[in-house]
Amino acid sequence: MKRIIIIFAAILAAVACEERTPGHFHDVTGVYFNNVDGAMMVTDSLDVTFVYAAGDQVEVPVRVQLLGRAVSEDRPVDITVTSDNAEAGVDYILPERPVIPAGQSYADYIVTLKRTEALKSHKKTLTLQIHENDYFDLPVTHVVQFTDTVSTLMYHISFSDMFTKAPAAWDANLIGEFTQQKFELICKVLGIDPADFNDPNVITLAKLLYISSEMTAYVKGEAEKKAAGQDYDENAFDKTTGEPLKFVK
């Protein structure tokens, strides 16, 4: 089957010509990945981190776009997911039956990512690929945007539970040098939503002083339990040095 290499503007042009050539457009039954970033540019990859997630799962919607007319019945879409280091059911969950619903021009293929301990030290990746089937062709293979060529048939998802930098509201002068262990302990002990640390209007100066005081007292209490041979929170101690964590500069 001949594949058409088409730029995004041509897609818009095809839609704009719908009323002038309804018969021709009706014959088109194609699907492609159509996902945009914050700058409204089509993208073929996404990097997900669990560090600001409160739960143990993150749902990633991957947009599957119809090229052609919607019809009055559900139509299945053929999507495969492969990975070199992630296991289905352990690291991610896929929809049972991806379809373009009746009367709709798109569908969101929901990939559910699962938080595991391995993600604290390793990034995992998934590759989604869309295939032609009895219902859909693949007339759109990629989109050209400025100097970038973006695939519309493959989509890559990377995910981890690691920081690349300290959150925006973290102040090392008030609560000490940033580490992921300290961040997670704060959120657990004080019940703070991890996402709050990206908003200085939520994690204010007063809040940081409160965190420093409460966490210093908490670690001191856990150190006393350890010294007395009682059960204690191992996460209150640096996993490399074994020393109590410090929440002051």
Residue pairs with C-beta under 8 A, 6 or more apart in sequence:
1 132
1 137
3 138
3 139
3 141
4 139
4 140
4 141
5 141
5 142
6 139
6 140
6 141
6 143
7 143
7 144
8 42
8 143
8 144
8 145
11 67
11 140
11 143
14 25
14 28
14 67
17 25
18 25
25 68
25 69
26 68
26 69
27 68
28 67
28 68
28 137
28 139
29 67
29 68
29 135
29 136
29 137
30 66
30 67
30 68
30 136
30 137
30 138
30 139
30 140
31 64
31 65
31 66
31 67
31 77
31 100
31 130
31 136
31 138
32 64
32 65
32 67
32 130
32 138
32 139
32 140
32 141
32 152
32 153
33 44
33 62
33 63
33 64
33 65
33 128
33 130
33 151
33 152
33 153
33 154
33 155
34 42
34 63
34 64
34 65
34 106
34 152
35 42
35 43
35 44
35 46
35 62
35 63
35 155
36 42
36 43
37 43
41 145
42 143
42 145
42 150
42 152
43 150
44 150
44 151
44 152
44 154
44 155
44 156
45 155
45 156
45 157
45 158
46 60
46 155
46 156
46 157
46 158
47 158
47 159
48 58
48 60
48 113
48 157
48 158
48 159
48 160
49 159
49 160
49 161
49 162
49 163
50 58
50 113
50 115
50 119
50 159
50 160
50 161
51 161
51 162
51 163
51 180
51 183
51 194
52 167
52 194
52 195
52 197
52 198
53 115
53 194
53 195
54 193
54 194
54 195
55 115
56 114
56 115
57 112
57 113
57 114
57 115
58 112
58 113
58 115
58 159
59 110
59 111
59 112
59 113
60 110
60 111
60 112
60 113
60 157
61 108
61 109
61 110
62 108
62 109
62 110
62 111
62 128
62 155
62 157
63 106
63 107
63 108
63 109
64 77
64 79
64 98
64 100
64 106
64 107
64 108
64 109
64 130
65 105
65 106
66 100
66 104
66 105
66 106
67 139
67 140
70 100
70 102
70 103
70 104
70 105
71 102
71 103
72 102
72 103
73 102
74 99
74 100
74 101
74 102
75 99
75 100
75 135
75 136
76 97
76 98
76 99
76 133
76 135
77 98
77 99
77 100
77 107
77 109
77 130
77 133
77 135
77 136
78 130
78 131
78 132
78 133
78 136
79 98
79 109
79 128
79 129
79 130
79 131
80 128
80 129
80 131
81 88
81 92
81 94
81 111
81 126
81 127
81 128
81 129
82 126
82 127
82 129
83 91
83 92
83 124
83 125
83 126
83 127
84 125
85 122
85 124
85 125
86 92
86 124
86 125
86 126
88 94
90 114
90 116
91 113
91 114
91 116
91 124
92 111
92 112
92 113
92 114
92 126
93 111
93 112
93 114
94 111
94 112
95 109
95 110
98 107
98 109
99 107
100 106
100 107
100 136
101 107
109 128
111 126
111 128
111 157
113 157
113 159
115 161
116 161
118 124
119 159
119 160
119 161
119 162
120 160
120 161
120 162
120 180
121 162
122 160
123 158
123 159
123 160
123 162
124 158
124 159
124 160
125 156
125 157
125 158
125 159
126 156
126 157
126 159
127 154
127 155
127 156
127 157
128 154
128 155
128 156
128 157
129 153
129 154
129 155
130 138
130 153
130 154
131 138
132 138
138 153
140 152
141 151
141 152
141 153
142 149
142 150
142 151
142 152
142 153
143 149
143 150
143 152
144 150
162 180
163 178
163 180
163 183
166 172
166 178
167 178
167 183
167 197
167 198
168 197
168 198
168 199
168 200
169 196
169 197
169 198
169 199
169 200
169 202
169 203
169 208
170 178
170 183
170 197
170 203
171 205
171 208
172 178
172 249
173 249
174 205
174 208
174 209
174 211
174 212
174 248
174 249
175 182
175 186
175 208
175 211
175 212
175 215
175 247
175 248
176 182
176 212
176 246
176 247
176 248
176 249
179 245
181 235
181 238
181 239
181 245
182 215
182 245
182 247
183 194
183 197
184 235
185 215
185 233
185 235
185 236
185 245
186 192
186 211
186 215
186 247
187 193
187 194
188 235
189 214
189 215
189 218
190 211
190 214
190 215
192 203
192 211
196 202
196 203
197 203
203 211
211 247
212 247
212 248
215 245
215 247
216 246
216 247
216 248
218 236
219 236
219 244
219 245
219 246
219 247
220 244
222 232
222 233
222 236
222 237
222 244
223 232
223 236
223 237
223 244
225 231
225 232
226 232
226 237
236 244
236 245
237 243
237 244
237 245
238 244
238 245
